[in-house]
Amino acid sequence: MAIEARIRELGSRHENLDRAIHEEASRPASDELRLRELKRRKLRLKEEMETLQKRLH
C-alpha cells in the first residue's frame, strides 16, 4: 500500500535525523541552531507518520 511505503520512508528519514542529532550533540562545540532545526524536522516527520497511521486504521 502506498501509505505504508510512505510511513516506512518517513521512518527511515526519522532514524537518520535521530543519528544526526546524536552526532551533533556529542560534538564538543555542538551547534545549537543546527540541533534545534534537526529536532524540528524530526518532530515534523513523527507527526506526519502519526497522521498516516491514523488513516490506516
mmCIF file of the N, C-alpha and C atoms, coordinates in Angstrom:
data_MODEL
# 
_entry.id   MODEL 
# 
loop_
_atom_site.group_PDB 
_atom_site.id 
_atom_site.type_symbol 
_atom_site.label_atom_id 
_atom_site.label_alt_id 
_atom_site.label_comp_id 
_atom_site.label_asym_id 
_atom_site.label_entity_id 
_atom_site.label_seq_id 
_atom_site.pdbx_PDB_ins_code 
_atom_site.Cartn_x 
_atom_site.Cartn_y 
_atom_site.Cartn_z 
_atom_site.occupancy 
_atom_site.B_iso_or_equiv 
_atom_site.pdbx_formal_charge 
_atom_site.auth_seq_id 
_atom_site.auth_comp_id 
_atom_site.auth_asym_id 
_atom_site.auth_atom_id 
_atom_site.pdbx_PDB_model_num 
ATOM 1   N N  . MET A 1 1  ? 0.833  -1.177 0.000  1.00 0.00 ? 1  MET A N  1 
ATOM 2   C CA . MET A 1 1  ? 0.000  0.000  0.000  1.00 0.00 ? 1  MET A CA 1 
ATOM 3   C C  . MET A 1 1  ? 0.886  1.253  0.000  1.00 0.00 ? 1  MET A C  1 
ATOM 4   N N  . ALA A 1 2  ? 0.468  2.278  -0.673 1.00 0.00 ? 2  ALA A N  1 
ATOM 5   C CA . ALA A 1 2  ? 1.266  3.494  -0.812 1.00 0.00 ? 2  ALA A CA 1 
ATOM 6   C C  . ALA A 1 2  ? 1.481  4.195  0.534  1.00 0.00 ? 2  ALA A C  1 
ATOM 7   N N  . ILE A 1 3  ? 0.483  4.186  1.380  1.00 0.00 ? 3  ILE A N  1 
ATOM 8   C CA . ILE A 1 3  ? 0.606  4.853  2.682  1.00 0.00 ? 3  ILE A CA 1 
ATOM 9   C C  . ILE A 1 3  ? 1.648  4.135  3.538  1.00 0.00 ? 3  ILE A C  1 
ATOM 10  N N  . GLU A 1 4  ? 1.637  2.817  3.518  1.00 0.00 ? 4  GLU A N  1 
ATOM 11  C CA . GLU A 1 4  ? 2.603  2.055  4.308  1.00 0.00 ? 4  GLU A CA 1 
ATOM 12  C C  . GLU A 1 4  ? 4.025  2.302  3.824  1.00 0.00 ? 4  GLU A C  1 
ATOM 13  N N  . ALA A 1 5  ? 4.202  2.398  2.512  1.00 0.00 ? 5  ALA A N  1 
ATOM 14  C CA . ALA A 1 5  ? 5.526  2.690  1.954  1.00 0.00 ? 5  ALA A CA 1 
ATOM 15  C C  . ALA A 1 5  ? 5.989  4.078  2.386  1.00 0.00 ? 5  ALA A C  1 
ATOM 16  N N  . ARG A 1 6  ? 5.090  5.022  2.388  1.00 0.00 ? 6  ARG A N  1 
ATOM 17  C CA . ARG A 1 6  ? 5.416  6.385  2.807  1.00 0.00 ? 6  ARG A CA 1 
ATOM 18  C C  . ARG A 1 6  ? 5.804  6.411  4.286  1.00 0.00 ? 6  ARG A C  1 
ATOM 19  N N  . ILE A 1 7  ? 5.090  5.652  5.102  1.00 0.00 ? 7  ILE A N  1 
ATOM 20  C CA . ILE A 1 7  ? 5.405  5.583  6.531  1.00 0.00 ? 7  ILE A CA 1 
ATOM 21  C C  . ILE A 1 7  ? 6.798  4.990  6.729  1.00 0.00 ? 7  ILE A C  1 
ATOM 22  N N  . ARG A 1 8  ? 7.128  3.946  5.973  1.00 0.00 ? 8  ARG A N  1 
ATOM 23  C CA . ARG A 1 8  ? 8.463  3.347  6.072  1.00 0.00 ? 8  ARG A CA 1 
ATOM 24  C C  . ARG A 1 8  ? 9.539  4.347  5.658  1.00 0.00 ? 8  ARG A C  1 
ATOM 25  N N  . GLU A 1 9  ? 9.289  5.076  4.584  1.00 0.00 ? 9  GLU A N  1 
ATOM 26  C CA . GLU A 1 9  ? 10.244 6.081  4.123  1.00 0.00 ? 9  GLU A CA 1 
ATOM 27  C C  . GLU A 1 9  ? 10.453 7.157  5.188  1.00 0.00 ? 9  GLU A C  1 
ATOM 28  N N  . LEU A 1 10 ? 9.351  7.640  5.746  1.00 0.00 ? 10 LEU A N  1 
ATOM 29  C CA . LEU A 1 10 ? 9.443  8.660  6.788  1.00 0.00 ? 10 LEU A CA 1 
ATOM 30  C C  . LEU A 1 10 ? 10.164 8.116  8.021  1.00 0.00 ? 10 LEU A C  1 
ATOM 31  N N  . GLY A 1 11 ? 9.912  6.858  8.342  1.00 0.00 ? 11 GLY A N  1 
ATOM 32  C CA . GLY A 1 11 ? 10.581 6.228  9.486  1.00 0.00 ? 11 GLY A CA 1 
ATOM 33  C C  . GLY A 1 11 ? 12.086 6.171  9.282  1.00 0.00 ? 11 GLY A C  1 
ATOM 34  N N  . SER A 1 12 ? 12.493 5.874  8.078  1.00 0.00 ? 12 SER A N  1 
ATOM 35  C CA . SER A 1 12 ? 13.914 5.829  7.762  1.00 0.00 ? 12 SER A CA 1 
ATOM 36  C C  . SER A 1 12 ? 14.538 7.214  7.892  1.00 0.00 ? 12 SER A C  1 
ATOM 37  N N  . ARG A 1 13 ? 13.856 8.214  7.373  1.00 0.00 ? 13 ARG A N  1 
ATOM 38  C CA . ARG A 1 13 ? 14.354 9.589  7.481  1.00 0.00 ? 13 ARG A CA 1 
ATOM 39  C C  . ARG A 1 13 ? 14.395 10.027 8.943  1.00 0.00 ? 13 ARG A C  1 
ATOM 40  N N  . HIS A 1 14 ? 13.406 9.597  9.725  1.00 0.00 ? 14 HIS A N  1 
ATOM 41  C CA . HIS A 1 14 ? 13.332 9.911  11.156 1.00 0.00 ? 14 HIS A CA 1 
ATOM 42  C C  . HIS A 1 14 ? 14.553 9.327  11.874 1.00 0.00 ? 14 HIS A C  1 
ATOM 43  N N  . GLU A 1 15 ? 14.901 8.077  11.557 1.00 0.00 ? 15 GLU A N  1 
ATOM 44  C CA . GLU A 1 15 ? 16.069 7.433  12.169 1.00 0.00 ? 15 GLU A CA 1 
ATOM 45  C C  . GLU A 1 15 ? 17.356 8.154  11.778 1.00 0.00 ? 15 GLU A C  1 
ATOM 46  N N  . ASN A 1 16 ? 17.467 8.562  10.512 1.00 0.00 ? 16 ASN A N  1 
ATOM 47  C CA . ASN A 1 16 ? 18.652 9.294  10.065 1.00 0.00 ? 16 ASN A CA 1 
ATOM 48  C C  . ASN A 1 16 ? 18.799 10.609 10.816 1.00 0.00 ? 16 ASN A C  1 
ATOM 49  N N  . LEU A 1 17 ? 17.687 11.306 11.012 1.00 0.00 ? 17 LEU A N  1 
ATOM 50  C CA . LEU A 1 17 ? 17.728 12.557 11.769 1.00 0.00 ? 17 LEU A CA 1 
ATOM 51  C C  . LEU A 1 17 ? 18.116 12.299 13.216 1.00 0.00 ? 17 LEU A C  1 
ATOM 52  N N  . ASP A 1 18 ? 17.638 11.209 13.782 1.00 0.00 ? 18 ASP A N  1 
ATOM 53  C CA . ASP A 1 18 ? 17.978 10.857 15.157 1.00 0.00 ? 18 ASP A CA 1 
ATOM 54  C C  . ASP A 1 18 ? 19.484 10.658 15.287 1.00 0.00 ? 18 ASP A C  1 
ATOM 55  N N  . ARG A 1 19 ? 20.074 9.959  14.329 1.00 0.00 ? 19 ARG A N  1 
ATOM 56  C CA . ARG A 1 19 ? 21.527 9.753  14.340 1.00 0.00 ? 19 ARG A CA 1 
ATOM 57  C C  . ARG A 1 19 ? 22.259 11.093 14.205 1.00 0.00 ? 19 ARG A C  1 
ATOM 58  N N  . ALA A 1 20 ? 21.785 11.942 13.306 1.00 0.00 ? 20 ALA A N  1 
ATOM 59  C CA . ALA A 1 20 ? 22.417 13.251 13.102 1.00 0.00 ? 20 ALA A CA 1 
ATOM 60  C C  . ALA A 1 20 ? 22.343 14.096 14.375 1.00 0.00 ? 20 ALA A C  1 
ATOM 61  N N  . ILE A 1 21 ? 21.223 14.006 15.075 1.00 0.00 ? 21 ILE A N  1 
ATOM 62  C CA . ILE A 1 21 ? 21.054 14.748 16.332 1.00 0.00 ? 21 ILE A CA 1 
ATOM 63  C C  . ILE A 1 21 ? 22.062 14.256 17.367 1.00 0.00 ? 21 ILE A C  1 
ATOM 64  N N  . HIS A 1 22 ? 22.181 12.935 17.482 1.00 0.00 ? 22 HIS A N  1 
ATOM 65  C CA . HIS A 1 22 ? 23.123 12.375 18.462 1.00 0.00 ? 22 HIS A CA 1 
ATOM 66  C C  . HIS A 1 22 ? 24.563 12.735 18.114 1.00 0.00 ? 22 HIS A C  1 
ATOM 67  N N  . GLU A 1 23 ? 24.891 12.694 16.824 1.00 0.00 ? 23 GLU A N  1 
ATOM 68  C CA . GLU A 1 23 ? 26.242 13.057 16.398 1.00 0.00 ? 23 GLU A CA 1 
ATOM 69  C C  . GLU A 1 23 ? 26.535 14.523 16.727 1.00 0.00 ? 23 GLU A C  1 
ATOM 70  N N  . GLU A 1 24 ? 25.602 15.394 16.395 1.00 0.00 ? 24 GLU A N  1 
ATOM 71  C CA . GLU A 1 24 ? 25.808 16.824 16.643 1.00 0.00 ? 24 GLU A CA 1 
ATOM 72  C C  . GLU A 1 24 ? 25.899 17.099 18.143 1.00 0.00 ? 24 GLU A C  1 
ATOM 73  N N  . ALA A 1 25 ? 25.039 16.463 18.916 1.00 0.00 ? 25 ALA A N  1 
ATOM 74  C CA . ALA A 1 25 ? 25.022 16.692 20.365 1.00 0.00 ? 25 ALA A CA 1 
ATOM 75  C C  . ALA A 1 25 ? 26.296 16.184 21.035 1.00 0.00 ? 25 ALA A C  1 
ATOM 76  N N  . SER A 1 26 ? 26.929 15.184 20.455 1.00 0.00 ? 26 SER A N  1 
ATOM 77  C CA . SER A 1 26 ? 28.129 14.619 21.066 1.00 0.00 ? 26 SER A CA 1 
ATOM 78  C C  . SER A 1 26 ? 29.393 15.399 20.703 1.00 0.00 ? 26 SER A C  1 
ATOM 79  N N  . ARG A 1 27 ? 29.291 16.325 19.768 1.00 0.00 ? 27 ARG A N  1 
ATOM 80  C CA . ARG A 1 27 ? 30.448 17.147 19.421 1.00 0.00 ? 27 ARG A CA 1 
ATOM 81  C C  . ARG A 1 27 ? 30.751 18.102 20.572 1.00 0.00 ? 27 ARG A C  1 
ATOM 82  N N  . PRO A 1 28 ? 32.031 18.362 20.811 1.00 0.00 ? 28 PRO A N  1 
ATOM 83  C CA . PRO A 1 28 ? 32.396 19.271 21.914 1.00 0.00 ? 28 PRO A CA 1 
ATOM 84  C C  . PRO A 1 28 ? 31.777 20.667 21.773 1.00 0.00 ? 28 PRO A C  1 
ATOM 85  N N  . ALA A 1 29 ? 31.732 21.188 20.577 1.00 0.00 ? 29 ALA A N  1 
ATOM 86  C CA . ALA A 1 29 ? 31.147 22.520 20.363 1.00 0.00 ? 29 ALA A CA 1 
ATOM 87  C C  . ALA A 1 29 ? 29.945 22.382 19.443 1.00 0.00 ? 29 ALA A C  1 
ATOM 88  N N  . SER A 1 30 ? 28.905 21.711 19.933 1.00 0.00 ? 30 SER A N  1 
ATOM 89  C CA . SER A 1 30 ? 27.737 21.457 19.088 1.00 0.00 ? 30 SER A CA 1 
ATOM 90  C C  . SER A 1 30 ? 27.032 22.764 18.726 1.00 0.00 ? 30 SER A C  1 
ATOM 91  N N  . ASP A 1 31 ? 26.441 22.755 17.556 1.00 0.00 ? 31 ASP A N  1 
ATOM 92  C CA . ASP A 1 31 ? 25.741 23.919 17.028 1.00 0.00 ? 31 ASP A CA 1 
ATOM 93  C C  . ASP A 1 31 ? 24.279 23.847 17.473 1.00 0.00 ? 31 ASP A C  1 
ATOM 94  N N  . GLU A 1 32 ? 23.910 24.711 18.405 1.00 0.00 ? 32 GLU A N  1 
ATOM 95  C CA . GLU A 1 32 ? 22.556 24.678 18.962 1.00 0.00 ? 32 GLU A CA 1 
ATOM 96  C C  . GLU A 1 32 ? 21.488 24.970 17.914 1.00 0.00 ? 32 GLU A C  1 
ATOM 97  N N  . LEU A 1 33 ? 21.783 25.862 16.988 1.00 0.00 ? 33 LEU A N  1 
ATOM 98  C CA . LEU A 1 33 ? 20.822 26.153 15.920 1.00 0.00 ? 33 LEU A CA 1 
ATOM 99  C C  . LEU A 1 33 ? 20.585 24.925 15.051 1.00 0.00 ? 33 LEU A C  1 
ATOM 100 N N  . ARG A 1 34 ? 21.662 24.242 14.702 1.00 0.00 ? 34 ARG A N  1 
ATOM 101 C CA . ARG A 1 34 ? 21.539 23.025 13.885 1.00 0.00 ? 34 ARG A CA 1 
ATOM 102 C C  . ARG A 1 34 ? 20.763 21.958 14.648 1.00 0.00 ? 34 ARG A C  1 
ATOM 103 N N  . LEU A 1 35 ? 21.073 21.799 15.928 1.00 0.00 ? 35 LEU A N  1 
ATOM 104 C CA . LEU A 1 35 ? 20.345 20.822 16.745 1.00 0.00 ? 35 LEU A CA 1 
ATOM 105 C C  . LEU A 1 35 ? 18.850 21.130 16.777 1.00 0.00 ? 35 LEU A C  1 
ATOM 106 N N  . ARG A 1 36 ? 18.527 22.391 16.976 1.00 0.00 ? 36 ARG A N  1 
ATOM 107 C CA . ARG A 1 36 ? 17.121 22.794 17.026 1.00 0.00 ? 36 ARG A CA 1 
ATOM 108 C C  . ARG A 1 36 ? 16.415 22.479 15.709 1.00 0.00 ? 36 ARG A C  1 
ATOM 109 N N  . GLU A 1 37 ? 17.070 22.774 14.592 1.00 0.00 ? 37 GLU A N  1 
ATOM 110 C CA . GLU A 1 37 ? 16.474 22.512 13.281 1.00 0.00 ? 37 GLU A CA 1 
ATOM 111 C C  . GLU A 1 37 ? 16.311 21.013 13.031 1.00 0.00 ? 37 GLU A C  1 
ATOM 112 N N  . LEU A 1 38 ? 17.309 20.231 13.396 1.00 0.00 ? 38 LEU A N  1 
ATOM 113 C CA . LEU A 1 38 ? 17.209 18.777 13.230 1.00 0.00 ? 38 LEU A CA 1 
ATOM 114 C C  . LEU A 1 38 ? 16.051 18.222 14.060 1.00 0.00 ? 38 LEU A C  1 
ATOM 115 N N  . LYS A 1 39 ? 15.925 18.688 15.280 1.00 0.00 ? 39 LYS A N  1 
ATOM 116 C CA . LYS A 1 39 ? 14.842 18.223 16.152 1.00 0.00 ? 39 LYS A CA 1 
ATOM 117 C C  . LYS A 1 39 ? 13.478 18.643 15.606 1.00 0.00 ? 39 LYS A C  1 
ATOM 118 N N  . ARG A 1 40 ? 13.407 19.841 15.064 1.00 0.00 ? 40 ARG A N  1 
ATOM 119 C CA . ARG A 1 40 ? 12.150 20.324 14.478 1.00 0.00 ? 40 ARG A CA 1 
ATOM 120 C C  . ARG A 1 40 ? 11.756 19.442 13.285 1.00 0.00 ? 40 ARG A C  1 
ATOM 121 N N  . ARG A 1 41 ? 12.730 19.124 12.434 1.00 0.00 ? 41 ARG A N  1 
ATOM 122 C CA . ARG A 1 41 ? 12.443 18.277 11.266 1.00 0.00 ? 41 ARG A CA 1 
ATOM 123 C C  . ARG A 1 41 ? 12.026 16.878 11.698 1.00 0.00 ? 41 ARG A C  1 
ATOM 124 N N  . LYS A 1 42 ? 12.696 16.357 12.735 1.00 0.00 ? 42 LYS A N  1 
ATOM 125 C CA . LYS A 1 42 ? 12.358 15.027 13.247 1.00 0.00 ? 42 LYS A CA 1 
ATOM 126 C C  . LYS A 1 42 ? 10.928 15.010 13.787 1.00 0.00 ? 42 LYS A C  1 
ATOM 127 N N  . LEU A 1 43 ? 10.541 16.050 14.508 1.00 0.00 ? 43 LEU A N  1 
ATOM 128 C CA . LEU A 1 43 ? 9.181  16.135 15.044 1.00 0.00 ? 43 LEU A CA 1 
ATOM 129 C C  . LEU A 1 43 ? 8.155  16.194 13.917 1.00 0.00 ? 43 LEU A C  1 
ATOM 130 N N  . ARG A 1 44 ? 8.433  16.977 12.859 1.00 0.00 ? 44 ARG A N  1 
ATOM 131 C CA . ARG A 1 44 ? 7.504  17.046 11.729 1.00 0.00 ? 44 ARG A CA 1 
ATOM 132 C C  . ARG A 1 44 ? 7.310  15.677 11.082 1.00 0.00 ? 44 ARG A C  1 
ATOM 133 N N  . LEU A 1 45 ? 8.403  14.921 10.944 1.00 0.00 ? 45 LEU A N  1 
ATOM 134 C CA . LEU A 1 45 ? 8.297  13.584 10.376 1.00 0.00 ? 45 LEU A CA 1 
ATOM 135 C C  . LEU A 1 45 ? 7.445  12.685 11.273 1.00 0.00 ? 45 LEU A C  1 
ATOM 136 N N  . LYS A 1 46 ? 7.671  12.765 12.570 1.00 0.00 ? 46 LYS A N  1 
ATOM 137 C CA . LYS A 1 46 ? 6.892  11.950 13.514 1.00 0.00 ? 46 LYS A CA 1 
ATOM 138 C C  . LYS A 1 46 ? 5.408  12.273 13.417 1.00 0.00 ? 46 LYS A C  1 
ATOM 139 N N  . GLU A 1 47 ? 5.098  13.562 13.345 1.00 0.00 ? 47 GLU A N  1 
ATOM 140 C CA . GLU A 1 47 ? 3.699  13.967 13.240 1.00 0.00 ? 47 GLU A CA 1 
ATOM 141 C C  . GLU A 1 47 ? 3.080  13.474 11.939 1.00 0.00 ? 47 GLU A C  1 
ATOM 142 N N  . GLU A 1 48 ? 3.831  13.545 10.852 1.00 0.00 ? 48 GLU A N  1 
ATOM 143 C CA . GLU A 1 48 ? 3.305  13.060 9.572  1.00 0.00 ? 48 GLU A CA 1 
ATOM 144 C C  . GLU A 1 48 ? 3.089  11.552 9.615  1.00 0.00 ? 48 GLU A C  1 
ATOM 145 N N  . MET A 1 49 ? 4.016  10.814 10.236 1.00 0.00 ? 49 MET A N  1 
ATOM 146 C CA . MET A 1 49 ? 3.848  9.366  10.358 1.00 0.00 ? 49 MET A CA 1 
ATOM 147 C C  . MET A 1 49 ? 2.608  9.034  11.181 1.00 0.00 ? 49 MET A C  1 
ATOM 148 N N  . GLU A 1 50 ? 2.391  9.753  12.271 1.00 0.00 ? 50 GLU A N  1 
ATOM 149 C CA . GLU A 1 50 ? 1.221  9.511  13.116 1.00 0.00 ? 50 GLU A CA 1 
ATOM 150 C C  . GLU A 1 50 ? -0.070 9.791  12.357 1.00 0.00 ? 50 GLU A C  1 
ATOM 151 N N  . THR A 1 51 ? -0.079 10.848 11.575 1.00 0.00 ? 51 THR A N  1 
ATOM 152 C CA . THR A 1 51 ? -1.259 11.186 10.766 1.00 0.00 ? 51 THR A CA 1 
ATOM 153 C C  . THR A 1 51 ? -1.557 10.074 9.777  1.00 0.00 ? 51 THR A C  1 
ATOM 154 N N  . LEU A 1 52 ? -0.514 9.578  9.119  1.00 0.00 ? 52 LEU A N  1 
ATOM 155 C CA . LEU A 1 52 ? -0.705 8.495  8.143  1.00 0.00 ? 52 LEU A CA 1 
ATOM 156 C C  . LEU A 1 52 ? -1.147 7.213  8.820  1.00 0.00 ? 52 LEU A C  1 
ATOM 157 N N  . GLN A 1 53 ? -0.597 6.931  10.009 1.00 0.00 ? 53 GLN A N  1 
ATOM 158 C CA . GLN A 1 53 ? -1.003 5.724  10.760 1.00 0.00 ? 53 GLN A CA 1 
ATOM 159 C C  . GLN A 1 53 ? -2.502 5.775  11.076 1.00 0.00 ? 53 GLN A C  1 
ATOM 160 N N  . LYS A 1 54 ? -2.979 6.952  11.447 1.00 0.00 ? 54 LYS A N  1 
ATOM 161 C CA . LYS A 1 54 ? -4.405 7.100  11.765 1.00 0.00 ? 54 LYS A CA 1 
ATOM 162 C C  . LYS A 1 54 ? -5.265 6.831  10.536 1.00 0.00 ? 54 LYS A C  1 
ATOM 163 N N  . ARG A 1 55 ? -4.766 7.215  9.373  1.00 0.00 ? 55 ARG A N  1 
ATOM 164 C CA . ARG A 1 55 ? -5.525 6.992  8.139  1.00 0.00 ? 55 ARG A CA 1 
ATOM 165 C C  . ARG A 1 55 ? -5.639 5.506  7.800  1.00 0.00 ? 55 ARG A C  1 
ATOM 166 N N  . LEU A 1 56 ? -4.673 4.709  8.275  1.00 0.00 ? 56 LEU A N  1 
ATOM 167 C CA . LEU A 1 56 ? -4.706 3.271  8.012  1.00 0.00 ? 56 LEU A CA 1 
ATOM 168 C C  . LEU A 1 56 ? -5.740 2.558  8.882  1.00 0.00 ? 56 LEU A C  1 
ATOM 169 N N  . HIS A 1 57 ? -6.037 3.112  10.036 1.00 0.00 ? 57 HIS A N  1 
ATOM 170 C CA . HIS A 1 57 ? -6.958 2.432  10.979 1.00 0.00 ? 57 HIS A CA 1 
ATOM 171 C C  . HIS A 1 57 ? -8.345 2.976  10.910 1.00 0.00 ? 57 HIS A C  1 
# 
